[in-house]
Amino acid sequence: MVFYYQDLNLSNRVIPILLLLTFSLPFLIYFRNKGLALLVAVILAIVQLVAIIGNVKRLPL
């Protein structure tokens, strides 16, 4: 999947950080608390979807 965010400086910084958090944070928590890891993964996925949908709506198609 390729997303274009040329005109949005904020998302250029936020999206890669969100992606990194989405993949790394649940794995780090998983070793201590599996339920918490699942919750964090779900919350991060929702935040990411909202960010991506918000950016797609702002882009002139």
PDBQT receptor file of N, H, CA, C and O in Angstrom, charges set to zero:
ATOM      1  N   MET A   1       0.842  -1.193   0.000  1.00  0.00    +0.000 N 
ATOM      2  CA  MET A   1       0.000   0.000   0.000  1.00  0.00    +0.000 C 
ATOM      3  C   MET A   1       0.881   1.250   0.000  1.00  0.00    +0.000 C 
ATOM      4  O   MET A   1       1.822   1.360   0.787  1.00  0.00    +0.000 OA
ATOM      5  N   VAL A   2       0.568   2.176  -0.882  1.00  0.00    +0.000 N 
ATOM      6  H   VAL A   2      -0.196   2.087  -1.521  1.00  0.00    +0.000 HD
ATOM      7  CA  VAL A   2       1.336   3.418  -0.963  1.00  0.00    +0.000 C 
ATOM      8  C   VAL A   2       0.398   4.584  -0.709  1.00  0.00    +0.000 C 
ATOM      9  O   VAL A   2      -0.644   4.715  -1.350  1.00  0.00    +0.000 OA
ATOM     10  N   PHE A   3       0.786   5.429   0.240  1.00  0.00    +0.000 N 
ATOM     11  H   PHE A   3       1.633   5.323   0.761  1.00  0.00    +0.000 HD
ATOM     12  CA  PHE A   3       0.001   6.622   0.546  1.00  0.00    +0.000 C 
ATOM     13  C   PHE A   3       0.843   7.848   0.223  1.00  0.00    +0.000 C 
ATOM     14  O   PHE A   3       2.043   7.880   0.495  1.00  0.00    +0.000 OA
ATOM     15  N   TYR A   4       0.199   8.858  -0.363  1.00  0.00    +0.000 N 
ATOM     16  H   TYR A   4      -0.775   8.832  -0.584  1.00  0.00    +0.000 HD
ATOM     17  CA  TYR A   4       0.911  10.088  -0.716  1.00  0.00    +0.000 C 
ATOM     18  C   TYR A   4       0.477  11.208   0.215  1.00  0.00    +0.000 C 
ATOM     19  O   TYR A   4      -0.704  11.546   0.292  1.00  0.00    +0.000 OA
ATOM     20  N   TYR A   5       1.450  11.782   0.926  1.00  0.00    +0.000 N 
ATOM     21  H   TYR A   5       2.410  11.507   0.864  1.00  0.00    +0.000 HD
ATOM     22  CA  TYR A   5       1.167  12.851   1.888  1.00  0.00    +0.000 C 
ATOM     23  C   TYR A   5       2.077  14.051   1.621  1.00  0.00    +0.000 C 
ATOM     24  O   TYR A   5       2.672  14.594   2.552  1.00  0.00    +0.000 OA
ATOM     25  N   GLN A   6       2.189  14.464   0.364  1.00  0.00    +0.000 N 
ATOM     26  H   GLN A   6       1.706  14.022  -0.392  1.00  0.00    +0.000 HD
ATOM     27  CA  GLN A   6       3.127  15.539   0.053  1.00  0.00    +0.000 C 
ATOM     28  C   GLN A   6       2.752  16.851   0.737  1.00  0.00    +0.000 C 
ATOM     29  O   GLN A   6       3.617  17.573   1.233  1.00  0.00    +0.000 OA
ATOM     30  N   ASP A   7       1.444  17.153   0.759  1.00  0.00    +0.000 N 
ATOM     31  H   ASP A   7       0.741  16.566   0.356  1.00  0.00    +0.000 HD
ATOM     32  CA  ASP A   7       1.016  18.475   1.227  1.00  0.00    +0.000 C 
ATOM     33  C   ASP A   7       0.750  18.511   2.729  1.00  0.00    +0.000 C 
ATOM     34  O   ASP A   7       0.325  19.543   3.248  1.00  0.00    +0.000 OA
ATOM     35  N   LEU A   8       0.988  17.424   3.429  1.00  0.00    +0.000 N 
ATOM     36  H   LEU A   8       1.333  16.585   3.007  1.00  0.00    +0.000 HD
ATOM     37  CA  LEU A   8       0.683  17.385   4.859  1.00  0.00    +0.000 C 
ATOM     38  C   LEU A   8       1.956  17.081   5.644  1.00  0.00    +0.000 C 
ATOM     39  O   LEU A   8       2.356  15.923   5.773  1.00  0.00    +0.000 OA
ATOM     40  N   ASN A   9       2.587  18.130   6.165  1.00  0.00    +0.000 N 
ATOM     41  H   ASN A   9       2.263  19.070   6.060  1.00  0.00    +0.000 HD
ATOM     42  CA  ASN A   9       3.852  17.954   6.890  1.00  0.00    +0.000 C 
ATOM     43  C   ASN A   9       3.669  17.145   8.166  1.00  0.00    +0.000 C 
ATOM     44  O   ASN A   9       4.527  16.338   8.523  1.00  0.00    +0.000 OA
ATOM     45  N   LEU A  10       2.551  17.359   8.851  1.00  0.00    +0.000 N 
ATOM     46  H   LEU A  10       1.854  18.014   8.561  1.00  0.00    +0.000 HD
ATOM     47  CA  LEU A  10       2.293  16.684  10.125  1.00  0.00    +0.000 C 
ATOM     48  C   LEU A  10       2.252  15.171   9.930  1.00  0.00    +0.000 C 
ATOM     49  O   LEU A  10       2.912  14.430  10.659  1.00  0.00    +0.000 OA
ATOM     50  N   SER A  11       1.479  14.715   8.949  1.00  0.00    +0.000 N 
ATOM     51  H   SER A  11       0.944  15.317   8.357  1.00  0.00    +0.000 HD
ATOM     52  CA  SER A  11       1.323  13.272   8.755  1.00  0.00    +0.000 C 
ATOM     53  C   SER A  11       2.606  12.632   8.242  1.00  0.00    +0.000 C 
ATOM     54  O   SER A  11       2.835  11.443   8.461  1.00  0.00    +0.000 OA
ATOM     55  N   ASN A  12       3.450  13.413   7.557  1.00  0.00    +0.000 N 
ATOM     56  H   ASN A  12       3.264  14.380   7.379  1.00  0.00    +0.000 HD
ATOM     57  CA  ASN A  12       4.738  12.859   7.113  1.00  0.00    +0.000 C 
ATOM     58  C   ASN A  12       5.563  12.406   8.301  1.00  0.00    +0.000 C 
ATOM     59  O   ASN A  12       6.343  11.459   8.198  1.00  0.00    +0.000 OA
ATOM     60  N   ARG A  13       5.393  13.082   9.429  1.00  0.00    +0.000 N 
ATOM     61  H   ARG A  13       4.760  13.852   9.512  1.00  0.00    +0.000 HD
ATOM     62  CA  ARG A  13       6.131  12.705  10.637  1.00  0.00    +0.000 C 
ATOM     63  C   ARG A  13       5.347  11.692  11.469  1.00  0.00    +0.000 C 
ATOM     64  O   ARG A  13       5.934  10.793  12.073  1.00  0.00    +0.000 OA
ATOM     65  N   VAL A  14       4.031  11.835  11.502  1.00  0.00    +0.000 N 
ATOM     66  H   VAL A  14       3.554  12.564  11.011  1.00  0.00    +0.000 HD
ATOM     67  CA  VAL A  14       3.203  11.028  12.410  1.00  0.00    +0.000 C 
ATOM     68  C   VAL A  14       3.005   9.605  11.897  1.00  0.00    +0.000 C 
ATOM     69  O   VAL A  14       3.103   8.655  12.673  1.00  0.00    +0.000 OA
ATOM     70  N   ILE A  15       2.729   9.442  10.618  1.00  0.00    +0.000 N 
ATOM     71  H   ILE A  15       2.649  10.214   9.987  1.00  0.00    +0.000 HD
ATOM     72  CA  ILE A  15       2.397   8.119  10.075  1.00  0.00    +0.000 C 
ATOM     73  C   ILE A  15       3.533   7.107  10.264  1.00  0.00    +0.000 C 
ATOM     74  O   ILE A  15       3.270   5.996  10.723  1.00  0.00    +0.000 OA
ATOM     75  N   PRO A  16       4.790   7.447   9.926  1.00  0.00    +0.000 N 
ATOM     76  CA  PRO A  16       5.869   6.463  10.164  1.00  0.00    +0.000 C 
ATOM     77  C   PRO A  16       6.016   6.097  11.634  1.00  0.00    +0.000 C 
ATOM     78  O   PRO A  16       6.279   4.941  11.966  1.00  0.00    +0.000 OA
ATOM     79  N   ILE A  17       5.844   7.090  12.526  1.00  0.00    +0.000 N 
ATOM     80  H   ILE A  17       5.630   8.029  12.257  1.00  0.00    +0.000 HD
ATOM     81  CA  ILE A  17       5.931   6.822  13.969  1.00  0.00    +0.000 C 
ATOM     82  C   ILE A  17       4.794   5.891  14.388  1.00  0.00    +0.000 C 
ATOM     83  O   ILE A  17       5.008   4.946  15.147  1.00  0.00    +0.000 OA
ATOM     84  N   LEU A  18       3.585   6.163  13.891  1.00  0.00    +0.000 N 
ATOM     85  H   LEU A  18       3.412   6.931  13.275  1.00  0.00    +0.000 HD
ATOM     86  CA  LEU A  18       2.435   5.304  14.194  1.00  0.00    +0.000 C 
ATOM     87  C   LEU A  18       2.688   3.880  13.702  1.00  0.00    +0.000 C 
ATOM     88  O   LEU A  18       2.399   2.912  14.406  1.00  0.00    +0.000 OA
ATOM     89  N   LEU A  19       3.224   3.762  12.499  1.00  0.00    +0.000 N 
ATOM     90  H   LEU A  19       3.458   4.548  11.927  1.00  0.00    +0.000 HD
ATOM     91  CA  LEU A  19       3.502   2.429  11.953  1.00  0.00    +0.000 C 
ATOM     92  C   LEU A  19       4.515   1.686  12.816  1.00  0.00    +0.000 C 
ATOM     93  O   LEU A  19       4.346   0.502  13.107  1.00  0.00    +0.000 OA
ATOM     94  N   LEU A  20       5.569   2.389  13.223  1.00  0.00    +0.000 N 
ATOM     95  H   LEU A  20       5.707   3.351  12.987  1.00  0.00    +0.000 HD
ATOM     96  CA  LEU A  20       6.582   1.763  14.082  1.00  0.00    +0.000 C 
ATOM     97  C   LEU A  20       5.978   1.329  15.411  1.00  0.00    +0.000 C 
ATOM     98  O   LEU A  20       6.228   0.219  15.881  1.00  0.00    +0.000 OA
ATOM     99  N   LEU A  21       5.177   2.215  16.016  1.00  0.00    +0.000 N 
ATOM    100  H   LEU A  21       4.974   3.117  15.634  1.00  0.00    +0.000 HD
ATOM    101  CA  LEU A  21       4.540   1.889  17.295  1.00  0.00    +0.000 C 
ATOM    102  C   LEU A  21       3.607   0.699  17.143  1.00  0.00    +0.000 C 
ATOM    103  O   LEU A  21       3.577  -0.191  17.993  1.00  0.00    +0.000 OA
ATOM    104  N   THR A  22       2.841   0.689  16.049  1.00  0.00    +0.000 N 
ATOM    105  H   THR A  22       2.864   1.412  15.359  1.00  0.00    +0.000 HD
ATOM    106  CA  THR A  22       1.858  -0.372  15.839  1.00  0.00    +0.000 C 
ATOM    107  C   THR A  22       2.529  -1.738  15.793  1.00  0.00    +0.000 C 
ATOM    108  O   THR A  22       1.981  -2.723  16.289  1.00  0.00    +0.000 OA
ATOM    109  N   PHE A  23       3.720  -1.796  15.194  1.00  0.00    +0.000 N 
ATOM    110  H   PHE A  23       4.166  -0.996  14.791  1.00  0.00    +0.000 HD
ATOM    111  CA  PHE A  23       4.383  -3.094  15.063  1.00  0.00    +0.000 C 
ATOM    112  C   PHE A  23       5.268  -3.450  16.254  1.00  0.00    +0.000 C 
ATOM    113  O   PHE A  23       5.417  -4.627  16.580  1.00  0.00    +0.000 OA
ATOM    114  N   SER A  24       5.861  -2.444  16.911  1.00  0.00    +0.000 N 
ATOM    115  H   SER A  24       5.741  -1.487  16.647  1.00  0.00    +0.000 HD
ATOM    116  CA  SER A  24       6.832  -2.749  17.970  1.00  0.00    +0.000 C 
ATOM    117  C   SER A  24       6.211  -2.793  19.363  1.00  0.00    +0.000 C 
ATOM    118  O   SER A  24       6.528  -3.679  20.156  1.00  0.00    +0.000 OA
ATOM    119  N   LEU A  25       5.327  -1.840  19.664  1.00  0.00    +0.000 N 
ATOM    120  H   LEU A  25       5.069  -1.120  19.020  1.00  0.00    +0.000 HD
ATOM    121  CA  LEU A  25       4.803  -1.722  21.026  1.00  0.00    +0.000 C 
ATOM    122  C   LEU A  25       4.052  -2.973  21.494  1.00  0.00    +0.000 C 
ATOM    123  O   LEU A  25       4.333  -3.466  22.587  1.00  0.00    +0.000 OA
ATOM    124  N   PRO A  26       3.102  -3.507  20.702  1.00  0.00    +0.000 N 
ATOM    125  CA  PRO A  26       2.400  -4.722  21.166  1.00  0.00    +0.000 C 
ATOM    126  C   PRO A  26       3.351  -5.890  21.432  1.00  0.00    +0.000 C 
ATOM    127  O   PRO A  26       3.134  -6.667  22.361  1.00  0.00    +0.000 OA
ATOM    128  N   PHE A  27       4.407  -6.017  20.617  1.00  0.00    +0.000 N 
ATOM    129  H   PHE A  27       4.584  -5.385  19.862  1.00  0.00    +0.000 HD
ATOM    130  CA  PHE A  27       5.367  -7.109  20.832  1.00  0.00    +0.000 C 
ATOM    131  C   PHE A  27       6.135  -6.929  22.134  1.00  0.00    +0.000 C 
ATOM    132  O   PHE A  27       6.410  -7.896  22.844  1.00  0.00    +0.000 OA
ATOM    133  N   LEU A  28       6.483  -5.667  22.442  1.00  0.00    +0.000 N 
ATOM    134  H   LEU A  28       6.260  -4.881  21.865  1.00  0.00    +0.000 HD
ATOM    135  CA  LEU A  28       7.213  -5.393  23.678  1.00  0.00    +0.000 C 
ATOM    136  C   LEU A  28       6.348  -5.699  24.896  1.00  0.00    +0.000 C 
ATOM    137  O   LEU A  28       6.825  -6.268  25.878  1.00  0.00    +0.000 OA
ATOM    138  N   ILE A  29       5.063  -5.316  24.826  1.00  0.00    +0.000 N 
ATOM    139  H   ILE A  29       4.675  -4.854  24.029  1.00  0.00    +0.000 HD
ATOM    140  CA  ILE A  29       4.159  -5.531  25.963  1.00  0.00    +0.000 C 
ATOM    141  C   ILE A  29       3.774  -7.012  26.072  1.00  0.00    +0.000 C 
ATOM    142  O   ILE A  29       3.524  -7.512  27.168  1.00  0.00    +0.000 OA
ATOM    143  N   TYR A  30       3.727  -7.708  24.929  1.00  0.00    +0.000 N 
ATOM    144  H   TYR A  30       3.930  -7.301  24.038  1.00  0.00    +0.000 HD
ATOM    145  CA  TYR A  30       3.240  -9.091  24.874  1.00  0.00    +0.000 C 
ATOM    146  C   TYR A  30       3.962 -10.001  25.861  1.00  0.00    +0.000 C 
ATOM    147  O   TYR A  30       3.359 -10.910  26.431  1.00  0.00    +0.000 OA
ATOM    148  N   PHE A  31       5.249  -9.755  26.061  1.00  0.00    +0.000 N 
ATOM    149  H   PHE A  31       5.740  -9.016  25.598  1.00  0.00    +0.000 HD
ATOM    150  CA  PHE A  31       6.027 -10.620  26.946  1.00  0.00    +0.000 C 
ATOM    151  C   PHE A  31       5.617 -10.452  28.405  1.00  0.00    +0.000 C 
ATOM    152  O   PHE A  31       5.836 -11.351  29.217  1.00  0.00    +0.000 OA
ATOM    153  N   ARG A  32       5.018  -9.299  28.745  1.00  0.00    +0.000 N 
ATOM    154  H   ARG A  32       4.840  -8.569  28.085  1.00  0.00    +0.000 HD
ATOM    155  CA  ARG A  32       4.604  -9.062  30.130  1.00  0.00    +0.000 C 
ATOM    156  C   ARG A  32       3.113  -9.316  30.329  1.00  0.00    +0.000 C 
ATOM    157  O   ARG A  32       2.704  -9.932  31.314  1.00  0.00    +0.000 OA
ATOM    158  N   ASN A  33       2.304  -8.833  29.380  1.00  0.00    +0.000 N 
ATOM    159  H   ASN A  33       2.636  -8.333  28.581  1.00  0.00    +0.000 HD
ATOM    160  CA  ASN A  33       0.860  -8.903  29.570  1.00  0.00    +0.000 C 
ATOM    161  C   ASN A  33       0.182  -9.029  28.206  1.00  0.00    +0.000 C 
ATOM    162  O   ASN A  33       0.138  -8.067  27.440  1.00  0.00    +0.000 OA
ATOM    163  N   LYS A  34      -0.345 -10.215  27.906  1.00  0.00    +0.000 N 
ATOM    164  H   LYS A  34      -0.309 -10.996  28.528  1.00  0.00    +0.000 HD
ATOM    165  CA  LYS A  34      -0.919 -10.478  26.582  1.00  0.00    +0.000 C 
ATOM    166  C   LYS A  34      -2.209  -9.690  26.345  1.00  0.00    +0.000 C 
ATOM    167  O   LYS A  34      -2.449  -9.215  25.235  1.00  0.00    +0.000 OA
ATOM    168  N   GLY A  35      -3.032  -9.552  27.373  1.00  0.00    +0.000 N 
ATOM    169  H   GLY A  35      -2.837  -9.938  28.275  1.00  0.00    +0.000 HD
ATOM    170  CA  GLY A  35      -4.285  -8.805  27.233  1.00  0.00    +0.000 C 
ATOM    171  C   GLY A  35      -4.031  -7.343  26.931  1.00  0.00    +0.000 C 
ATOM    172  O   GLY A  35      -4.686  -6.751  26.073  1.00  0.00    +0.000 OA
ATOM    173  N   LEU A  36      -3.072  -6.764  27.645  1.00  0.00    +0.000 N 
ATOM    174  H   LEU A  36      -2.540  -7.245  28.342  1.00  0.00    +0.000 HD
ATOM    175  CA  LEU A  36      -2.720  -5.356  27.445  1.00  0.00    +0.000 C 
ATOM    176  C   LEU A  36      -2.135  -5.146  26.050  1.00  0.00    +0.000 C 
ATOM    177  O   LEU A  36      -2.412  -4.133  25.407  1.00  0.00    +0.000 OA
ATOM    178  N   ALA A  37      -1.339  -6.086  25.585  1.00  0.00    +0.000 N 
ATOM    179  H   ALA A  37      -1.114  -6.909  26.107  1.00  0.00    +0.000 HD
ATOM    180  CA  ALA A  37      -0.743  -5.986  24.250  1.00  0.00    +0.000 C 
ATOM    181  C   ALA A  37      -1.826  -5.951  23.177  1.00  0.00    +0.000 C 
ATOM    182  O   ALA A  37      -1.744  -5.172  22.228  1.00  0.00    +0.000 OA
ATOM    183  N   LEU A  38      -2.836  -6.795  23.330  1.00  0.00    +0.000 N 
ATOM    184  H   LEU A  38      -2.903  -7.428  24.101  1.00  0.00    +0.000 HD
ATOM    185  CA  LEU A  38      -3.942  -6.831  22.375  1.00  0.00    +0.000 C 
ATOM    186  C   LEU A  38      -4.698  -5.507  22.383  1.00  0.00    +0.000 C 
ATOM    187  O   LEU A  38      -5.036  -4.972  21.327  1.00  0.00    +0.000 OA
ATOM    188  N   LEU A  39      -4.963  -4.981  23.576  1.00  0.00    +0.000 N 
ATOM    189  H   LEU A  39      -4.689  -5.416  24.434  1.00  0.00    +0.000 HD
ATOM    190  CA  LEU A  39      -5.671  -3.705  23.717  1.00  0.00    +0.000 C 
ATOM    191  C   LEU A  39      -4.893  -2.577  23.040  1.00  0.00    +0.000 C 
ATOM    192  O   LEU A  39      -5.466  -1.775  22.303  1.00  0.00    +0.000 OA
ATOM    193  N   VAL A  40      -3.592  -2.522  23.294  1.00  0.00    +0.000 N 
ATOM    194  H   VAL A  40      -3.126  -3.174  23.892  1.00  0.00    +0.000 HD
ATOM    195  CA  VAL A  40      -2.739  -1.486  22.699  1.00  0.00    +0.000 C 
ATOM    196  C   VAL A  40      -2.727  -1.611  21.175  1.00  0.00    +0.000 C 
ATOM    197  O   VAL A  40      -2.798  -0.605  20.469  1.00  0.00    +0.000 OA
ATOM    198  N   ALA A  41      -2.638  -2.833  20.671  1.00  0.00    +0.000 N 
ATOM    199  H   ALA A  41      -2.580  -3.650  21.245  1.00  0.00    +0.000 HD
ATOM    200  CA  ALA A  41      -2.621  -3.060  19.223  1.00  0.00    +0.000 C 
ATOM    201  C   ALA A  41      -3.919  -2.577  18.583  1.00  0.00    +0.000 C 
ATOM    202  O   ALA A  41      -3.895  -1.953  17.523  1.00  0.00    +0.000 OA
ATOM    203  N   VAL A  42      -5.055  -2.864  19.225  1.00  0.00    +0.000 N 
ATOM    204  H   VAL A  42      -5.075  -3.371  20.087  1.00  0.00    +0.000 HD
ATOM    205  CA  VAL A  42      -6.363  -2.444  18.705  1.00  0.00    +0.000 C 
ATOM    206  C   VAL A  42      -6.474  -0.923  18.709  1.00  0.00    +0.000 C 
ATOM    207  O   VAL A  42      -6.911  -0.333  17.721  1.00  0.00    +0.000 OA
ATOM    208  N   ILE A  43      -6.080  -0.280  19.818  1.00  0.00    +0.000 N 
ATOM    209  H   ILE A  43      -5.725  -0.760  20.621  1.00  0.00    +0.000 HD
ATOM    210  CA  ILE A  43      -6.149   1.182  19.920  1.00  0.00    +0.000 C 
ATOM    211  C   ILE A  43      -5.266   1.828  18.853  1.00  0.00    +0.000 C 
ATOM    212  O   ILE A  43      -5.693   2.773  18.190  1.00  0.00    +0.000 OA
ATOM    213  N   LEU A  44      -4.046   1.331  18.682  1.00  0.00    +0.000 N 
ATOM    214  H   LEU A  44      -3.699   0.563  19.221  1.00  0.00    +0.000 HD
ATOM    215  CA  LEU A  44      -3.134   1.894  17.680  1.00  0.00    +0.000 C 
ATOM    216  C   LEU A  44      -3.670   1.696  16.266  1.00  0.00    +0.000 C 
ATOM    217  O   LEU A  44      -3.522   2.578  15.419  1.00  0.00    +0.000 OA
ATOM    218  N   ALA A  45      -4.287   0.555  16.005  1.00  0.00    +0.000 N 
ATOM    219  H   ALA A  45      -4.407  -0.161  16.693  1.00  0.00    +0.000 HD
ATOM    220  CA  ALA A  45      -4.858   0.305  14.681  1.00  0.00    +0.000 C 
ATOM    221  C   ALA A  45      -5.985   1.292  14.387  1.00  0.00    +0.000 C 
ATOM    222  O   ALA A  45      -6.087   1.806  13.273  1.00  0.00    +0.000 OA
ATOM    223  N   ILE A  46      -6.839   1.561  15.391  1.00  0.00    +0.000 N 
ATOM    224  H   ILE A  46      -6.756   1.143  16.296  1.00  0.00    +0.000 HD
ATOM    225  CA  ILE A  46      -7.941   2.515  15.231  1.00  0.00    +0.000 C 
ATOM    226  C   ILE A  46      -7.391   3.915  14.970  1.00  0.00    +0.000 C 
ATOM    227  O   ILE A  46      -7.861   4.617  14.074  1.00  0.00    +0.000 OA
ATOM    228  N   VAL A  47      -6.389   4.318  15.762  1.00  0.00    +0.000 N 
ATOM    229  H   VAL A  47      -6.007   3.748  16.489  1.00  0.00    +0.000 HD
ATOM    230  CA  VAL A  47      -5.773   5.642  15.591  1.00  0.00    +0.000 C 
ATOM    231  C   VAL A  47      -5.177   5.775  14.188  1.00  0.00    +0.000 C 
ATOM    232  O   VAL A  47      -5.313   6.817  13.545  1.00  0.00    +0.000 OA
ATOM    233  N   GLN A  48      -4.529   4.730  13.727  1.00  0.00    +0.000 N 
ATOM    234  H   GLN A  48      -4.420   3.884  14.249  1.00  0.00    +0.000 HD
ATOM    235  CA  GLN A  48      -3.926   4.744  12.402  1.00  0.00    +0.000 C 
ATOM    236  C   GLN A  48      -4.974   4.868  11.304  1.00  0.00    +0.000 C 
ATOM    237  O   GLN A  48      -4.805   5.645  10.365  1.00  0.00    +0.000 OA
ATOM    238  N   LEU A  49      -6.058   4.101  11.422  1.00  0.00    +0.000 N 
ATOM    239  H   LEU A  49      -6.195   3.470  12.185  1.00  0.00    +0.000 HD
ATOM    240  CA  LEU A  49      -7.141   4.181  10.439  1.00  0.00    +0.000 C 
ATOM    241  C   LEU A  49      -7.725   5.581  10.380  1.00  0.00    +0.000 C 
ATOM    242  O   LEU A  49      -7.954   6.117   9.296  1.00  0.00    +0.000 OA
ATOM    243  N   VAL A  50      -7.967   6.178  11.550  1.00  0.00    +0.000 N 
ATOM    244  H   VAL A  50      -7.781   5.743  12.431  1.00  0.00    +0.000 HD
ATOM    245  CA  VAL A  50      -8.524   7.533  11.612  1.00  0.00    +0.000 C 
ATOM    246  C   VAL A  50      -7.574   8.519  10.939  1.00  0.00    +0.000 C 
ATOM    247  O   VAL A  50      -8.012   9.390  10.188  1.00  0.00    +0.000 OA
ATOM    248  N   ALA A  51      -6.278   8.384  11.205  1.00  0.00    +0.000 N 
ATOM    249  H   ALA A  51      -5.923   7.675  11.815  1.00  0.00    +0.000 HD
ATOM    250  CA  ALA A  51      -5.280   9.283  10.611  1.00  0.00    +0.000 C 
ATOM    251  C   ALA A  51      -5.242   9.135   9.093  1.00  0.00    +0.000 C 
ATOM    252  O   ALA A  51      -5.195  10.130   8.370  1.00  0.00    +0.000 OA
ATOM    253  N   ILE A  52      -5.262   7.904   8.617  1.00  0.00    +0.000 N 
ATOM    254  H   ILE A  52      -5.300   7.096   9.205  1.00  0.00    +0.000 HD
ATOM    255  CA  ILE A  52      -5.191   7.651   7.173  1.00  0.00    +0.000 C 
ATOM    256  C   ILE A  52      -6.460   8.140   6.482  1.00  0.00    +0.000 C 
ATOM    257  O   ILE A  52      -6.381   8.787   5.438  1.00  0.00    +0.000 OA
ATOM    258  N   ILE A  53      -7.636   7.837   7.054  1.00  0.00    +0.000 N 
ATOM    259  H   ILE A  53      -7.700   7.311   7.902  1.00  0.00    +0.000 HD
ATOM    260  CA  ILE A  53      -8.906   8.274   6.469  1.00  0.00    +0.000 C 
ATOM    261  C   ILE A  53      -8.974   9.799   6.454  1.00  0.00    +0.000 C 
ATOM    262  O   ILE A  53      -9.404  10.396   5.467  1.00  0.00    +0.000 OA
ATOM    263  N   GLY A  54      -8.549  10.428   7.550  1.00  0.00    +0.000 N 
ATOM    264  H   GLY A  54      -8.200   9.943   8.352  1.00  0.00    +0.000 HD
ATOM    265  CA  GLY A  54      -8.537  11.890   7.623  1.00  0.00    +0.000 C 
ATOM    266  C   GLY A  54      -7.659  12.503   6.556  1.00  0.00    +0.000 C 
ATOM    267  O   GLY A  54      -8.022  13.518   5.962  1.00  0.00    +0.000 OA
ATOM    268  N   ASN A  55      -6.506  11.902   6.303  1.00  0.00    +0.000 N 
ATOM    269  H   ASN A  55      -6.211  11.077   6.785  1.00  0.00    +0.000 HD
ATOM    270  CA  ASN A  55      -5.589  12.423   5.286  1.00  0.00    +0.000 C 
ATOM    271  C   ASN A  55      -6.119  12.195   3.879  1.00  0.00    +0.000 C 
ATOM    272  O   ASN A  55      -5.981  13.059   3.014  1.00  0.00    +0.000 OA
ATOM    273  N   VAL A  56      -6.723  11.040   3.649  1.00  0.00    +0.000 N 
ATOM    274  H   VAL A  56      -6.835  10.338   4.352  1.00  0.00    +0.000 HD
ATOM    275  CA  VAL A  56      -7.266  10.740   2.321  1.00  0.00    +0.000 C 
ATOM    276  C   VAL A  56      -8.387  11.724   1.986  1.00  0.00    +0.000 C 
ATOM    277  O   VAL A  56      -8.488  12.175   0.845  1.00  0.00    +0.000 OA
ATOM    278  N   LYS A  57      -9.230  12.063   2.968  1.00  0.00    +0.000 N 
ATOM    279  H   LYS A  57      -9.147  11.697   3.895  1.00  0.00    +0.000 HD
ATOM    280  CA  LYS A  57     -10.320  13.011   2.732  1.00  0.00    +0.000 C 
ATOM    281  C   LYS A  57      -9.787  14.402   2.400  1.00  0.00    +0.000 C 
ATOM    282  O   LYS A  57     -10.408  15.133   1.628  1.00  0.00    +0.000 OA
ATOM    283  N   ARG A  58      -8.639  14.777   2.977  1.00  0.00    +0.000 N 
ATOM    284  H   ARG A  58      -8.134  14.184   3.604  1.00  0.00    +0.000 HD
ATOM    285  CA  ARG A  58      -8.070  16.101   2.737  1.00  0.00    +0.000 C 
ATOM    286  C   ARG A  58      -7.374  16.199   1.389  1.00  0.00    +0.000 C 
ATOM    287  O   ARG A  58      -7.241  17.292   0.840  1.00  0.00    +0.000 OA
ATOM    288  N   LEU A  59      -6.924  15.055   0.844  1.00  0.00    +0.000 N 
ATOM    289  H   LEU A  59      -7.033  14.167   1.290  1.00  0.00    +0.000 HD
ATOM    290  CA  LEU A  59      -6.181  15.090  -0.410  1.00  0.00    +0.000 C 
ATOM    291  C   LEU A  59      -7.116  15.362  -1.586  1.00  0.00    +0.000 C 
ATOM    292  O   LEU A  59      -8.184  14.759  -1.684  1.00  0.00    +0.000 OA
ATOM    293  N   PRO A  60      -6.716  16.268  -2.476  1.00  0.00    +0.000 N 
ATOM    294  CA  PRO A  60      -7.522  16.501  -3.689  1.00  0.00    +0.000 C 
ATOM    295  C   PRO A  60      -7.356  15.336  -4.661  1.00  0.00    +0.000 C 
ATOM    296  O   PRO A  60      -6.255  15.087  -5.153  1.00  0.00    +0.000 OA
ATOM    297  N   LEU A  61      -8.432  14.632  -4.935  1.00  0.00    +0.000 N 
ATOM    298  H   LEU A  61      -9.326  14.834  -4.535  1.00  0.00    +0.000 HD
ATOM    299  CA  LEU A  61      -8.364  13.462  -5.816  1.00  0.00    +0.000 C 
ATOM    300  C   LEU A  61      -8.675  13.874  -7.256  1.00  0.00    +0.000 C 
ATOM    301  O   LEU A  61      -8.669  13.032  -8.153  1.00  0.00    +0.000 OA
TER     302      LEU A  61
